[in-house]
Amino acid sequence: QVQLVESGGGSVQAGGSLRLSCEASGYTYNTYCMGWWRQAPGKEREGVAFIDSDGRRSYTDSVKGRFTISRDNAKNTLFLQMNGLEPGDTAMYYCAALRSDGGYCTSNNDEDWHYWGQGTQVAVSS
């Protein structure tokens, strides 16, 4: 049974930091592309940061230079370090896994992603 369990969300003031974690189980973690997505009220789900099985990273433009995605394949854990948080970062954050040849991040369409966590809430006040 595949499980993705996020933690680390919370409420912070603008300029603050949070570190999200996602523990994965039930599949061969290190062969999947992993990603963080977010969804704010009334908005579509957005891909925030992706990391492939070789550690190559990509970010949506609005978080470049502020967020860092990383993975620990030995512990089947995904991280998102978020610095310089802004009110616009307020959203539910989801961990997700994409099964692909070679574990590459081949899609930024959420419908293509195979496994999802339940989400962790991040709220940033001004």
Solvent accessible surface area in square Angstrom, and as a share of the most:
residue,aa,sasa,rsa
1,Q,187,0.83
2,V,44,0.25
3,Q,93,0.41
4,L,10,0.05
5,V,86,0.49
6,E,18,0.08
7,S,60,0.39
8,G,36,0.35
9,G,30,0.28
10,G,29,0.28
11,S,96,0.62
12,V,30,0.17
13,Q,134,0.60
14,A,51,0.40
15,G,54,0.52
16,G,24,0.23
17,S,58,0.38
18,L,29,0.15
19,R,129,0.47
20,L,0,0.00
21,S,25,0.16
22,C,0,0.00
23,E,114,0.51
24,A,8,0.06
25,S,51,0.33
26,G,51,0.49
27,Y,31,0.12
28,T,84,0.49
29,Y,4,0.02
30,N,72,0.37
31,T,67,0.39
32,Y,17,0.07
33,C,0,0.00
34,M,0,0.00
35,G,0,0.00
36,W,0,0.00
37,W,4,0.01
38,R,19,0.07
39,Q,70,0.31
40,A,22,0.17
41,P,123,0.77
42,G,93,0.90
43,K,141,0.60
44,E,154,0.69
45,R,76,0.28
46,E,62,0.28
47,G,18,0.18
48,V,1,0.01
49,A,1,0.01
50,F,22,0.09
51,I,2,0.01
52,D,7,0.04
53,S,24,0.16
54,D,94,0.49
55,G,26,0.25
56,R,136,0.49
57,R,125,0.46
58,S,56,0.36
59,Y,54,0.21
60,T,35,0.20
61,D,111,0.57
62,S,65,0.42
63,V,0,0.00
64,K,115,0.49
65,G,88,0.85
66,R,41,0.15
67,F,5,0.02
68,T,66,0.39
69,I,0,0.00
70,S,35,0.22
71,R,34,0.12
72,D,44,0.23
73,N,57,0.29
74,A,100,0.78
75,K,149,0.63
76,N,52,0.27
77,T,12,0.07
78,L,0,0.00
79,F,35,0.15
80,L,0,0.00
81,Q,59,0.26
82,M,0,0.00
83,N,66,0.34
84,G,31,0.30
85,L,1,0.01
86,E,82,0.37
87,P,62,0.39
88,G,66,0.63
89,D,2,0.01
90,T,42,0.24
91,A,1,0.01
92,M,62,0.28
93,Y,0,0.00
94,Y,40,0.15
95,C,0,0.00
96,A,0,0.00
97,A,0,0.00
98,L,5,0.03
99,R,126,0.46
100,S,26,0.17
101,D,135,0.70
102,G,51,0.49
103,G,0,0.00
104,Y,95,0.36
105,C,41,0.25
106,T,98,0.57
107,S,23,0.15
108,N,120,0.61
109,N,72,0.37
110,D,34,0.18
111,E,149,0.67
112,D,67,0.34
113,W,12,0.04
114,H,74,0.33
115,Y,55,0.21
116,W,64,0.23
117,G,6,0.06
118,Q,160,0.71
119,G,20,0.19
120,T,18,0.11
121,Q,86,0.38
122,V,0,0.00
123,A,33,0.26
124,V,11,0.06
125,S,59,0.38
126,S,125,0.81
